[in-house]
């Protein structure tokens, strides 16, 4: 553990004040280098992120992301709770992809338990995850447009986001951090009237995406801020472990829903949007197209929604139905035991990856036979993708750095966790 003096020296080495340096140029002259701090409280950092930027004039020579300002210790907290009670904690890491956090965790635990999830529960999970993907991309698009000076786009995107949150509230009782996914399925079936409201939304969403394109694709300012700006090759992205829309924007179609189907994704017909240049424009275009493909998946899931239970019938894992609690003493005792003590998981370990809005989100769980996980670790795509910030922006203008950071779509709750 570092001493107080060592911490002071570390802080002095990355001073909060800007500083000037001089370097010798090839022609024998001198150029001034300016090292400035962006963040941690800066409107363009999309969270509590600090960037130490070295500039020569307005050109970025180097960049160092500094994280840790919002560290919550969620992984360690999950290890102190029963498997059943860790779900709402895990949901709060990437706070824009809470269904994906919950599914990665539940999927890992279900694999250790060898629990078979009913088909209806799988389809309901797909519906909610794809709605969550659209919602996350809407937040990204609205806030990124703000960084480009397009304030009106923010209001249009959040108009549709509110409709999605209303749907979440109708099916789960909560707008965010719903705890709807459970080990073995989902907590309850969709209510009456939900399908009608959802079909109204997926009917209008592709038209809204078309409107977003009209607003941005014909905007000369957006074209100059995004076209050909800060590209990074497929090879460089793969070397850094980057996944998701950033990798697909460079032409690589890797998507876990196709490459390694889970949760019945192989039942659905959808395309994987890819780019060609790997620049900011392609990063935006890929996410816009993904919103349209998500509506296709949701529509197919609704059309083919199977009959049957919404959660496993294994009473060692799932809570008993609510209607039994008032008539069955055994059901009441079982409910109390699961809520207070939880269920036990056989010793073992498993890594379960899913395709989140930002790339591969994986959850590693190690079980020791008790009712609490011995280790929970998340592979968060925002953390991995942040490595690409420096190679993307070196040699670009500082204004392009702002736009590029927005196109990365980092969520600091997932990075620090």
N, C-alpha and C positions, 0 to 999 in steps of 0.2 A: 504494500500500500504506500502511495506517495505521501511524503511529509508535507507540512504546510509550506515550507520554503520551496519545495519542488513544484507544488501547485502554483505558487506565486511566479516562479520562473517560467512555467508553462504559459501562464496568462500574459506575462510580459513579452514572451516570444511571439504571441499573436495579439498585439495590442489593439485595443478598441479604437485608437486614434489612427487617422490616415498618416502615411509616412511617404517620404520621397526618397528615391534612390537614383543614382546615375549609372548608366552603363555606356561603355564605349561602342560606337557604331563602326561598321566596316570601313567607312570613309574617314575614320579618325576623329570624328566629332563625338559629341555626347548627347544622349537622349535621357530624359527624365522618366523614371518609372514611378507610378503612383499606386500604392496598395491601399485599397478601401474596403470597408465592411458593408455588405448588404445583409441586413437583418441583425439579430434574429427577429426583430419586430419591424418588418418592412412589407408594405402591401403587395409587392411582387414576389415574395418568397413562398406564398401559398402554405403558410404554416410557420411554426417557430424554427426556421432554418436560417443558418448563418453561412454566408459565402464570403470567403476572403479572396478578393479579386485583385490581380496585378494588372495594371493598365499602362499602356504607352499611348498617351493621348486618349482616344476613345476606343482603342483596340485592346481586346482582352489577350494578354500574353499567358496568363495562368489563372487557375481557379481552384480553390480548395473548399469543399463543403465541410461544415462543422456542425455535427448533430449532438443530440443529448439534452436539449433544453426542455423537452416535454416528456422525459423518461418516466413511465408509469409503473414499471415492474410487473406488467400484466402476466407474462409467462410464469414468473415465480409465484405470483398470487394464485394462478390456476393450479399450481402444484400443492397449494395448501387447502384446496377445496375438493369435495367429492366430484366425480366425473359429471354428475348431474348438475351440480351448482357451478361448474366452471364455464358452462356455455355462455351466460350473459357477460362474463368477464372477457372471454375471448372475442366476443362480438365487437368490443369497443376498441380494438386496435386500429384497423383501417376503418374509420368511422363512416366512410362512404360505401363500403362493401361488406356490411355486417352479415348478410346472408352467406356470403362466400367464406368469411371467417368461421361462422358456425358450421357450415357444411364440411370444410376441411377438417375441423376438429372432430365433428360427429362421425365423418367417414373413417377417420383413423381409428376411433374407438370401436366403431362397428366392425372394422376389419379384424381387430384384436378379439372381439367377441364372436366373430363369425356369424354376425346377425344379418339375416336377409330382410331387406327393407321392401315393404309391399309396393307393387307397381304404381298404385295411385299416389302413394306418398312420394315416389320418385318424380312423377309428373308435376305434382304440386311444388316440389322443390325446384324443378326446372323453371316453372312459371315465375316463382318469386325471385330466383336468381337472375333471370333475364330481365325482369322488371328492374331489379337492382342495378344491372349493368347499364340499362338505359338511363336510370336516375343518376348514376355516377358520371356517365358521359355528359349528361345535361349540365351538371355542376361544373365539370371541366370546361365545357364549351362556353358557358356563360361567364365564368371567371377569366378564362383565357381571352375572350373577346374584350373584356374590360382592360386587360393589359395592352391590347391593340388600340384602345380608345373607342371601342364600339359598345357604348353603354346599353343601347336598346336591346342588344342580343341577350344580355343578362336577364332582363325582365321576361323576354319570350321563353327562354330556357327554364326559368323558375316557374313559369306558368304551368308547363307540362310536368315539372318535378312535383308540384303540389298535387296534381292529379294522381301521380304514382303514390305519393305518401298517403293520400286519402284511401287508395286501394289497399295499402299495407294496413292502415288502421281498420279498415272494414274486415279484413281476413284474420288479423292477428291481435287487434286491440291496441296496437302501438304504431306510431309513425316511423320511429327509428329504434334500433336495438330491440327487436321484437321478441327475441327468444322463441321464435316460431318453430325452428328446427330442433328436434329432439333426437337423442340416440334411438334409432329404430324407426324414425319417420318424422311426422310433424305433430304439433300439439293438438290440433283439431282440424276438421274438414272446413272447406270454404263455405261461407254462409249463403243463404238464399239471396239472390240479387247480385251476387258478386260477379258471376260470369257475364251478366248483361253489362255491368259497368266496365268490366275489363275489355269486352269486345268493342264497346264504344271508344275506349282509349286506343286500342291497337288499330282501329279503323282510321283514326285521325292522325296518329303519330307519323306515318310515312309522309303525309302532306306537310306536317310541321318541319320534318327534316328537309324537304324540298324548299320550304321557305327559308330555312337557315342557309342553305346553299345559295339561294338567290341573293341573300343579303351579303354574303362573304365572297362568293366567287366572282361577283361583278364589282367588288369594291377594290379600287386601285391601291388604296393604302394597305389593305389586307394582302393583296397580291405581292406587293413589294416587301412586306414584312415577313412573308412566309415562303414564297417561291424561291427555291435554290438556297435557302438560308440554313446554315449549320447542318449539312447532311453528314451521315456517318454510315459507313459501308456495313453490309451484312456480316462480313468477316470480323470487323471490329466489335460489332454488337455481340456476336456469339462468343468472342473471346472474353468479353466482360460479363457474360451470363445474362444479358438483357433478353427479356421475353415480352410477349404481349404486343399491343399495337405498335410500339417502337420498333420491334423486330419485323413485324409484318409490313410496316411502312417501307422497309428496305428490300422487300421482295420475298422474304421467307414466310411461307404460309403456316408455320408451326402454330398449332392451336390444340390444346389438350382435349377439347371437345371432339376433335376429329382424329388426332394422333393417338389418343389413348382414351376412348369414350368411357364416360362414367355416368351414373344416374340416368340411364336410358337415352343419352344424347344420340346414340346411333339409330334411334327410332325416327329422328327428325331430318328433314331435307333443308339444308342451309349452306350458304357459301362463306368462304373465309376471305374477306377483302384484303388485298395486298397493294402496296405501292411499287414504285419503280426507282425513285431517286433517294428515298430515305431522308428527305428534308422535312422542314416544318410543315409544308403544304401536304405532303403525303401522310404525316402523322395526324393532321386534322382530318383529311379525307377518309382515312381508314376508320377512325372512330365514328364519323358521321354515317358511313356505310354499315358499321356494326350495329348501330341503333335500328336500322331497317331490318337487318337479319334477325335481330332479337325479337322484333314484332312477328316475324315469320315463325320463329320457333314457338312463341307463346300461342299463336293461333293454332298451330298443329297440335300443341299439347292440350288445348281446350277441346279441339275437335275429337281427339283420340283419348280423352281422359278416361282411364279405366274405372270400373266399379270395384268396390272392395274396401278394405280397411285403410285408414290413413296412418296407421302406426303398427308396428309388430305386435303380434299376440303373445309374445314372450313376457309373462308377468314378472319375470325376474329383472326386466329392464324397463318396461313401460309402466306408466301410472295406470291404475284401473280407471275405467270410465267413470265420469262424474256421477252419473245417475245411480251407480252402485253404492256410492259412499253413504247414502241415506238409508239403505236397506240391508247392506252386508257388512257385518263386523269384520270379516276377513279382509274385505276390500279396504276398509278404513285403516286397519292395522298395516296392511301392505303399503298403502299410500303414505302413512306416517313414517314407515321404515325407509322407503325410498327417498323421501324428502329430507329426512334427518341424517341417515347414515349413507344412503346411496347403494349402488350395486358394486360388486367386486368384478374386476377384470383379470383374467389369467395372465401370468407373467409373459412378457414379450415386448416387442417394439414394432412400430409401423410408421411409415411416411406416406401421407395421402395428399397428392397434388390436385389442384383444380385450376381452371382458367378464369381468373378474376378480371375485372375491368382493366387492371394494370399489368397483367401477366401471370406467370405461374405463382400461385399462392399455395404453399404446402404446409402441412402440419405434421410434426413428428411427435409421437406419444410413446413413452416407455412405461410399461405397467410392471408392478412388482407383486401383483396378487391382492393388493389392498383395494379399498374403495376410493383411493386418491391416486392420481397419476404421479409416478416418480419423476417424470420429466415431460415438459411440454415446450416445444420450440417451433416457431413459425418461420418459414422461408417467405418473407414479405417481398413482393416485386418492387415496391417503391425503394426499399433499401438497396437492392441490387442495381436497379436502373439508375439510381443517383450517381453511380460511378461514371456513367456516360456523359455527365454534364461538362466536365473539363475537356475531353477530346472533341466534343461537339462544338464548343464555343471558342476554343483557342483560335485566334486570328480573326474573330468576328468583332463587330462593334458591340459596345455595352448595351445598346438598345436591342440588338438581336439576342443578347443573353437573356433579357427579360422575356422575350417572346418564346425562346427555346425552353426556358425553365417552365413556362406555362404548358408547352407541348409535352413535357415529360410527365405531367400530371402526378407529381409526388404527393403523398399523404403522410405527414409527419407522425401521425398516431401509429401508423404501421412501421415507420422507420425506427422510431425510438422504443416503443412498446416496453 
